[in-house]
């Protein structure tokens, strides 16, 4: 069936995580030396910047999940 399969919405499964994810994005951008526009619109950022930012965030989320799964709650 065409049009089904990938959900392209950016709705969070846990909406309460919005602030934490925004903080993670800010920290990642600072670590990578990337400037996120004040209005939050990333459409004018380069693909390399957005890809680096997304990769860094994913890596960090995996680290956090691994720590939680192993019983450590520290970041």
C-alpha positions as CSV (number, residue, x, y, z in Angstrom):
1,X,0.0,0.0,0.0
2,X,1.5,3.3,-1.1
3,X,2.0,6.0,1.5
4,X,2.1,3.7,4.4
5,X,5.2,2.4,6.2
6,X,7.3,5.4,7.2
7,X,5.9,7.8,9.7
8,X,7.4,11.2,8.7
9,X,6.0,13.1,11.7
10,X,8.3,14.3,14.4
11,X,5.9,13.6,17.2
12,X,7.7,12.4,20.3
13,X,6.5,9.1,21.8
14,X,7.1,10.8,25.2
15,X,6.2,14.5,24.8
16,X,7.7,15.2,28.3
17,X,11.1,14.5,26.8
18,X,11.0,17.7,24.6
19,X,13.1,19.8,27.0
20,X,15.7,17.1,27.5
21,X,16.1,16.5,23.8
22,X,16.5,20.2,23.2
23,X,19.2,20.4,25.8
24,X,20.9,17.4,24.2
25,X,20.8,19.1,20.8
26,X,22.2,22.3,22.3
27,X,25.0,20.4,24.0
28,X,25.8,18.5,20.9
29,X,25.9,21.6,18.8
30,X,28.3,23.3,21.2
31,X,30.6,20.2,21.3
32,X,30.7,20.2,17.5
33,X,31.1,23.9,17.1
34,X,27.8,24.2,15.2
35,X,25.6,27.3,15.5
36,X,21.9,26.5,15.7
37,X,19.8,29.5,14.5
38,X,18.0,31.4,17.2
39,X,14.6,30.7,15.7
40,X,15.4,26.9,15.7
41,X,14.9,26.6,12.0
42,X,17.7,24.3,10.7
43,X,16.7,24.4,7.0
44,X,19.5,26.8,6.2
45,X,22.2,24.7,7.9
46,X,24.4,22.5,5.7
47,X,23.7,18.8,5.3
48,X,27.0,18.1,6.9
49,X,26.1,20.2,10.0
50,X,22.7,18.5,10.4
51,X,24.1,15.1,9.7
52,X,26.9,15.6,12.3
53,X,24.4,16.9,14.8
54,X,22.0,14.0,14.3
55,X,24.8,11.4,14.4
56,X,26.2,12.9,17.6
57,X,22.8,13.0,19.3
58,X,22.1,9.3,18.2
59,X,25.5,8.3,19.6
60,X,24.8,10.0,22.9
61,X,21.3,8.5,23.2
62,X,22.7,5.0,22.6
63,X,25.3,5.7,25.4
64,X,22.6,6.8,27.8
65,X,20.4,3.8,27.0
66,X,23.4,1.4,27.5
67,X,24.1,3.0,30.9
68,X,20.5,2.6,32.0
69,X,20.4,-1.0,30.8
70,X,23.6,-1.8,32.7
71,X,22.1,-0.3,35.9
72,X,24.1,3.0,35.9
73,X,22.0,6.1,35.8
74,X,24.9,8.7,35.5
75,X,25.5,10.5,32.3
